[in-house]
Amino acid sequence: MGYDSGFDQRRLDQLASTYLTDSLAVGDVVFFADDDGRLGKATWCLNEGHYKSLNDSGFKYHLMELLDSLLTYRAQHEQPNATQGVVKLNKKELRMQWVTPEEASRLAE
């Protein structure tokens, strides 16, 4: 079975519909794979006060699990920039961007 380019967004939409129905959070989650291709690091850059509520609700945990799965999926299908990306959080919406290592490092600063 080939690579499904809409897989990432469908999974993010499912997560958003579960956890972000009343969210006012805006920001980015920049993430990087470790040497084994699994989620190794994530930097959360959110508007004030929303990190705790996202963590307490279970959203953070489930997003981290999803990112780990998406990293693995992308690497299995030999897609470009398969080891780093950014999730854009805009209240009730999530959008994924797979970026170069340089872009990810710059965004995480």
N, C-alpha and C positions, 0 to 999 in steps of 0.2 A: 504494500500500500504506500502511495506517495505522500509527500508533504501536503498538509492542509493549511493553506495560508490564513484561513479564518479561524483556526483552532484557538489561537491565543486570545483573540478578542471575544469569542463566544464564552470562553472560560472566565475572562475578566468580567463580562456582562453578568454572568451567573453570580459571581462573587459580589458584585456591586448591588444586584437586586436583593441579595440576602442581607447585606450589612450596611449599605449606604443610603437607604431610602430617606433618611432624615439628616444626612450628613451635610455639614457646612465646611468640611475640611478641603483645603486647597494646597497642593504642593506636589513634590516628586519623591519617588523612592528609587534611588539609583542602586543597582545591584551588580554583583560580580560573581562569577563561578570560581571555585577553588581549583586546584590542580587536577582533581578527579572529575571536573565538569559538573559538580553539584554546587548548590548555592553556598557561597563562602562568606559573603559580606553584603550588607544592605545599609545604605545611608538614607535616613528619613529626613526630608526637608519640608516641613509643613508649616502652615500658618499657626499662630500661637494657640496652645491649649488643646489641640486636636489629637496629638499623638497618644495621650493617655486614654482618651475615650475610644480610639480605634484599637488600642492594645487591650483594654478592659472588655471590649465587646467580642473579642475573638478574631476580629478582622485581620490584625497583624499576623497572627499565627497562621491563618488560612491563606493569606497572601504569600507568606514565606514558603509554605508547602507548594502552592501553585507555581511560584517562580522556580523552585527546584525542579518541578515536573516540566515546565516549559523550557528550561535550560537543557535538560536531558533530551526532550523531544527535538529541539532545534539541532542539537549536536548529532543526534542519530540520523538526521536527514541532511547533514552537512550543509546547513544554511550559514550564510555570512553573519559575522558578529554574534556568534552563538554563545559567547561567554560573558556578555555584559549588556545592560540595557537600562531603561528608565520607564517606570510606570508613572504616568501623569494622572494625578488625582484632582478632579474638579467637582467638588461636592458629591453628586450622585453618579458621576461617570469616571471610568478608568480607561486609559489609553496606553498602549504599549509602544515603545520605540526601541528597536535594537540598534545600538550605536557602536561606534568604534571604541577601542580601549581609551584613546585620547579624549574623546568626547565624554565618556563615562567618568573618567578621572576628573575632568574639568567640572562636570556637573556635581560631583560628590564633594567638591571643596567648599 
